[in-house]
């Protein structure tokens, strides 16, 4: 049995982690922590957990966490995790960080996009990017997982087969993505109020979103050369889900794969992946297909000169907490879908 702690339990990702872990047969929640006015039963914070878990949610106490937890999920705002993770790692604990603090290997790039100094460059070197479909072997032996962002998860999975097989012009990538409001986290902000979001739709942080360098970093690794994709996020007037429509031009050598169409290549690439589903020709995912699941659904439209890929995930599950538990399962050599189906 894995003794698990959650720091940042009162946020959307923390709430989802609790819900998943309560049904996980090999995990036991032994500590729940958050920035909170006063210690309170987690079932008072989230009444849906009444009679299911009776732990008190309180301010993080590192000594207590070290004494009662084997693995700790950090469901914290960006820039906060790097203050806590080093203490847990030094004590021999495994850490899965859902923030961006350990995702970008270039510390200067992190500092540019998050406007704060990267204070834990030592552990940054050893952090493993937690996208199971690409880094499963490294995740198995990792002590620190940098859980991917929601936009990067769907974007990378939607593009990985084409990039890895060198089938697209690398300077042609356009990612047009839409997310529900929970992608911004549980916080009070005018732009996230119901009356501001309802019956509206907008693009934001156009080609300057903090997930852009993360997407480019991972696509560049797959390609073996620098990539700078055009990434435009949009805010949908709904709670959860991400749908990304991605446009690419075919590379000149794509013709050699003509005997097997692109959909066939995707099915082969993801054949053994439990949480990636490839749609049949002419069929494309929608948010209702993936909401409440850890699946990434992908549909492909192949033309003579370009390819259009549509990917969909639940931003709080495959884009955050579900993927974090998937990573935990890999780290502890459990069936990857344990607690997630």
C-alpha positions as CSV (number, residue, x, y, z in Angstrom):
1,X,0.0,0.0,0.0
2,X,1.3,3.4,-1.0
3,X,0.9,6.1,1.7
4,X,0.1,9.3,-0.2
5,X,0.1,12.9,0.7
6,X,-1.5,15.8,-1.2
7,X,-0.3,19.4,-0.8
8,X,-2.7,21.8,-2.4
9,X,-5.8,19.6,-1.8
10,X,-8.3,22.4,-2.0
11,X,-7.7,23.3,-5.6
12,X,-9.4,21.7,-8.6
13,X,-6.5,19.3,-9.2
14,X,-6.3,18.4,-5.5
15,X,-10.0,17.7,-5.4
16,X,-9.6,15.3,-8.4
17,X,-6.6,13.6,-6.8
18,X,-8.7,12.8,-3.7
19,X,-11.5,11.4,-5.7
20,X,-9.2,9.2,-7.8
21,X,-7.1,7.9,-4.8
22,X,-10.2,7.1,-2.8
23,X,-11.0,4.3,-5.3
24,X,-7.4,3.3,-5.9
25,X,-6.8,-0.2,-4.4
26,X,-3.1,0.3,-3.8
27,X,-3.0,3.8,-2.4
28,X,-4.0,5.3,0.9
29,X,-4.3,9.0,1.5
30,X,-2.4,9.7,4.8
31,X,-2.1,13.5,4.7
32,X,-4.1,16.4,3.2
33,X,-2.6,19.9,3.2
34,X,-3.4,23.3,1.8
35,X,-3.2,27.0,2.5
36,X,-6.3,27.2,4.6
37,X,-7.8,29.6,7.2
38,X,-8.1,27.0,9.8
39,X,-7.7,23.2,10.0
40,X,-10.9,21.6,8.7
41,X,-12.2,18.2,7.7
42,X,-11.7,17.8,4.0
43,X,-15.4,16.6,3.9
44,X,-16.3,20.1,5.2
45,X,-14.3,21.7,2.3
46,X,-15.8,19.2,-0.2
47,X,-19.1,17.7,1.2
48,X,-19.0,15.0,-1.4
49,X,-16.3,13.3,0.5
50,X,-18.4,13.0,3.7
51,X,-18.3,9.4,5.1
52,X,-15.5,8.6,2.6
53,X,-12.5,10.3,4.2
54,X,-12.2,11.9,7.6
55,X,-8.8,13.5,7.4
56,X,-8.2,17.1,8.4
57,X,-6.9,19.5,5.8
58,X,-4.3,21.8,7.3
59,X,-1.2,23.9,6.6
60,X,1.7,21.8,5.3
61,X,4.0,20.5,8.1
62,X,7.1,19.0,6.3
63,X,8.1,16.8,9.3
64,X,4.7,15.4,9.5
65,X,4.5,14.8,5.8
66,X,7.8,13.0,5.7
67,X,6.8,10.8,8.6
68,X,3.4,9.7,7.2
69,X,3.8,9.7,3.4
70,X,5.8,7.6,0.8
71,X,4.8,9.8,-2.2
72,X,3.6,13.4,-2.2
73,X,1.5,15.1,-4.9
74,X,2.2,18.8,-5.2
75,X,-1.0,20.3,-6.5
76,X,0.3,23.8,-6.0
77,X,0.4,27.1,-7.9
78,X,3.4,27.6,-10.1
79,X,6.5,28.9,-8.3
80,X,5.5,27.3,-5.0
81,X,6.5,23.6,-5.5
82,X,10.3,24.4,-5.8
83,X,10.2,25.6,-2.2
84,X,8.8,22.3,-0.9
85,X,10.0,19.6,-3.2
86,X,13.7,19.7,-2.2
87,X,12.8,19.0,1.4
88,X,10.7,16.0,0.5
89,X,13.3,14.6,-2.0
90,X,16.1,15.1,0.6
91,X,14.1,12.9,3.0
92,X,13.8,10.1,0.3
93,X,10.2,10.8,-0.7
94,X,8.9,10.5,-4.2
95,X,7.3,13.7,-5.6
96,X,4.9,14.3,-8.4
97,X,4.6,18.0,-9.1
98,X,1.6,19.2,-11.0
99,X,2.9,22.7,-11.3
100,X,5.3,24.0,-14.0
101,X,8.3,24.4,-11.7
102,X,10.2,21.4,-13.0
103,X,8.9,21.1,-16.6
104,X,11.3,23.5,-18.4
105,X,14.9,22.3,-18.5
106,X,16.1,25.8,-19.5
107,X,15.9,27.7,-16.2
108,X,16.2,31.1,-18.0
109,X,13.1,30.2,-20.1
110,X,11.2,29.3,-16.9
111,X,12.2,32.6,-15.3
112,X,11.1,34.5,-18.4
113,X,7.6,33.0,-18.6
114,X,6.9,32.7,-14.9
115,X,8.6,35.8,-13.7
116,X,10.4,34.2,-10.8
117,X,13.9,32.8,-10.3
118,X,14.2,29.0,-10.6
119,X,15.5,28.2,-7.1
120,X,16.0,24.4,-7.4
121,X,18.2,23.9,-10.4
122,X,19.8,20.8,-8.8
123,X,16.6,18.8,-8.8
124,X,15.5,20.3,-12.1
125,X,18.3,18.2,-13.7
126,X,16.8,15.0,-12.4
127,X,13.1,15.7,-12.9
128,X,11.4,13.5,-15.5
129,X,8.8,15.0,-17.7
130,X,5.7,12.8,-16.9
131,X,4.2,12.1,-20.2
132,X,3.9,8.3,-20.0
133,X,3.4,7.7,-23.7
134,X,6.9,9.2,-24.4
135,X,8.9,8.8,-21.1
136,X,7.5,5.6,-19.5
137,X,11.0,4.0,-19.1
138,X,12.4,7.1,-17.3
139,X,9.2,7.5,-15.1
140,X,9.6,4.0,-13.7
141,X,12.9,5.0,-11.9
142,X,12.2,8.6,-11.2
143,X,11.9,10.3,-7.8
144,X,10.6,13.6,-9.1
145,X,8.0,13.8,-11.8
146,X,7.2,17.1,-13.6
147,X,3.6,16.4,-14.5
148,X,2.8,18.0,-17.9
149,X,0.6,20.9,-18.5
150,X,-2.9,20.3,-19.9
151,X,-2.4,22.1,-23.2
152,X,1.0,20.4,-23.8
153,X,-0.4,17.0,-23.0
154,X,-3.0,17.1,-25.8
155,X,-0.7,19.0,-28.2
156,X,2.3,16.6,-27.8
157,X,0.2,13.5,-28.0
158,X,-1.6,14.8,-31.1
159,X,1.7,15.6,-32.9
160,X,4.1,13.0,-31.6
161,X,3.7,10.3,-34.3
162,X,4.1,12.8,-37.1
163,X,7.1,14.6,-35.5
164,X,8.9,11.3,-34.6
165,X,8.5,10.0,-38.1
166,X,9.6,13.3,-39.7
167,X,6.4,13.5,-41.7
168,X,5.7,17.3,-41.4
169,X,7.3,20.6,-42.1
170,X,8.5,21.6,-38.6
171,X,7.9,25.3,-39.2
172,X,4.3,24.8,-40.2
173,X,2.7,23.7,-36.9
174,X,-0.3,25.7,-35.8
175,X,-2.0,24.7,-32.5
176,X,-5.5,26.2,-32.1
177,X,-6.6,25.0,-28.6
178,X,-9.7,25.7,-26.4
179,X,-10.0,25.1,-22.7
180,X,-12.6,25.2,-20.0
181,X,-12.3,27.6,-17.1
182,X,-10.9,25.2,-14.6
183,X,-7.7,25.2,-16.5
184,X,-6.8,28.5,-14.8
185,X,-7.2,26.9,-11.3
186,X,-9.5,27.7,-8.4
187,X,-8.9,31.4,-7.8
188,X,-10.8,34.7,-7.7
189,X,-10.2,36.6,-10.9
190,X,-12.5,39.0,-12.7
191,X,-11.8,37.3,-16.1
192,X,-12.9,33.9,-14.6
193,X,-16.2,35.1,-13.1
194,X,-19.4,33.4,-14.4
195,X,-20.8,36.6,-15.7
196,X,-17.6,37.4,-17.6
197,X,-17.2,33.9,-19.1
198,X,-20.8,32.9,-19.8
199,X,-22.0,33.4,-23.4
200,X,-18.5,34.5,-24.5
201,X,-15.5,33.1,-26.2
202,X,-12.0,34.6,-26.6
203,X,-8.4,34.0,-27.5
204,X,-5.8,34.9,-24.9
205,X,-2.0,35.1,-24.5
206,X,-1.7,34.7,-28.2
207,X,1.6,33.0,-29.1
208,X,2.9,34.0,-25.7
209,X,1.2,31.5,-23.3
210,X,3.5,29.9,-20.6
211,X,2.8,26.5,-22.1
212,X,4.4,27.4,-25.4
213,X,8.0,26.7,-24.3
214,X,6.9,23.4,-22.8
215,X,5.3,22.3,-26.0
216,X,8.3,23.5,-28.1
217,X,10.7,21.8,-25.7
218,X,9.1,18.4,-26.0
219,X,8.4,18.5,-29.7
220,X,12.0,19.6,-30.3
221,X,13.2,16.5,-28.4
222,X,11.0,14.3,-30.6
223,X,12.3,16.0,-33.8
224,X,15.9,16.2,-32.8
225,X,16.0,19.8,-33.8
226,X,14.4,23.1,-32.6
227,X,10.7,23.6,-33.2
228,X,8.7,26.7,-32.5
229,X,5.0,26.0,-33.0
230,X,2.4,28.7,-33.2
231,X,0.1,28.2,-30.2
232,X,-3.1,30.1,-29.6
233,X,-5.2,29.2,-26.6
234,X,-8.9,30.1,-26.2
235,X,-11.2,30.2,-23.2
236,X,-14.4,28.2,-23.5
237,X,-17.5,29.1,-21.4
238,X,-17.6,25.7,-19.7
239,X,-16.0,24.1,-16.7
240,X,-13.6,21.5,-18.1
241,X,-12.1,19.9,-21.2
242,X,-9.6,20.9,-23.8
243,X,-10.0,20.5,-27.6
244,X,-7.0,21.3,-29.8
245,X,-7.2,21.5,-33.6
246,X,-3.7,21.3,-35.1
247,X,-2.7,22.2,-38.7
248,X,0.6,20.9,-40.3
249,X,2.0,20.7,-43.8
250,X,3.3,17.4,-45.0
251,X,7.0,17.0,-45.4
252,X,8.4,16.0,-48.8
253,X,9.4,12.5,-47.6
254,X,5.8,11.8,-46.4
255,X,5.1,10.1,-49.7
256,X,7.1,7.1,-48.7
257,X,4.5,6.3,-46.1
258,X,1.7,6.4,-48.6
259,X,1.1,2.7,-48.4
260,X,-0.1,3.2,-44.8
261,X,-2.3,6.2,-44.2
262,X,-1.7,8.6,-41.3
263,X,-4.5,7.1,-39.2
264,X,-2.8,3.7,-39.5
265,X,0.5,5.2,-38.4
266,X,-1.2,6.7,-35.3
267,X,-2.8,3.4,-34.4
268,X,0.5,1.6,-34.7
269,X,2.4,4.3,-32.7
270,X,-0.2,4.2,-29.8
271,X,-1.0,0.5,-30.1
272,X,0.0,-0.3,-26.6
273,X,-1.1,2.9,-24.9
274,X,-4.0,2.4,-22.5
275,X,-5.2,6.0,-22.6
276,X,-4.8,7.1,-26.2
277,X,-7.7,6.4,-28.5
278,X,-7.5,7.0,-32.3
279,X,-10.8,7.7,-34.1
280,X,-11.8,6.1,-37.3
281,X,-11.5,8.0,-40.6
282,X,-14.1,10.8,-40.8
283,X,-14.7,10.7,-37.0
284,X,-13.3,13.4,-34.6
285,X,-13.4,13.7,-30.8
286,X,-15.5,16.1,-28.8
287,X,-15.3,17.1,-25.2
288,X,-18.1,14.8,-24.0
289,X,-16.1,11.8,-25.2
290,X,-13.4,12.4,-22.7
291,X,-14.9,14.4,-19.9
292,X,-14.5,12.6,-16.6
293,X,-11.9,10.2,-18.1
294,X,-8.1,9.9,-18.4
295,X,-8.3,9.4,-22.2
296,X,-6.8,11.4,-25.0
297,X,-8.9,11.0,-28.1
298,X,-7.4,11.9,-31.5
299,X,-8.9,12.3,-34.9
300,X,-7.0,12.9,-38.1
301,X,-7.9,14.4,-41.5
302,X,-5.3,13.8,-44.2
303,X,-5.2,16.0,-47.3
304,X,-2.9,16.1,-50.3
305,X,-0.6,18.7,-48.8
306,X,-1.6,19.1,-45.1
307,X,-2.9,17.1,-42.1
308,X,-5.4,18.3,-39.5
309,X,-5.3,16.6,-36.1
310,X,-8.0,17.1,-33.5
311,X,-7.2,16.1,-29.9
312,X,-9.4,16.1,-26.8
313,X,-8.7,15.6,-23.1
314,X,-10.2,16.4,-19.7
315,X,-7.9,19.1,-18.5
316,X,-8.3,18.0,-14.9
317,X,-7.6,14.3,-15.5
318,X,-5.3,13.5,-18.4
319,X,-4.3,17.1,-18.2
320,X,-3.5,17.0,-14.5
321,X,-4.6,14.6,-11.7
322,X,-5.4,11.5,-13.8
323,X,-2.0,11.7,-15.5
324,X,-0.4,12.2,-12.1
325,X,-1.9,9.0,-10.8
326,X,-1.0,7.3,-14.0
327,X,2.6,8.3,-13.3
328,X,2.4,7.0,-9.7
329,X,1.2,3.7,-11.1
330,X,4.2,3.5,-13.4
331,X,6.6,4.5,-10.6
332,X,5.3,1.7,-8.3
333,X,5.1,-0.9,-11.1
334,X,1.3,-1.1,-10.9
335,X,-1.1,-1.7,-13.8
336,X,-1.1,1.7,-15.5
337,X,-4.9,2.1,-15.4
338,X,-5.3,1.2,-11.7
339,X,-7.8,3.5,-10.1
340,X,-8.4,5.3,-13.5
341,X,-11.0,3.2,-15.1
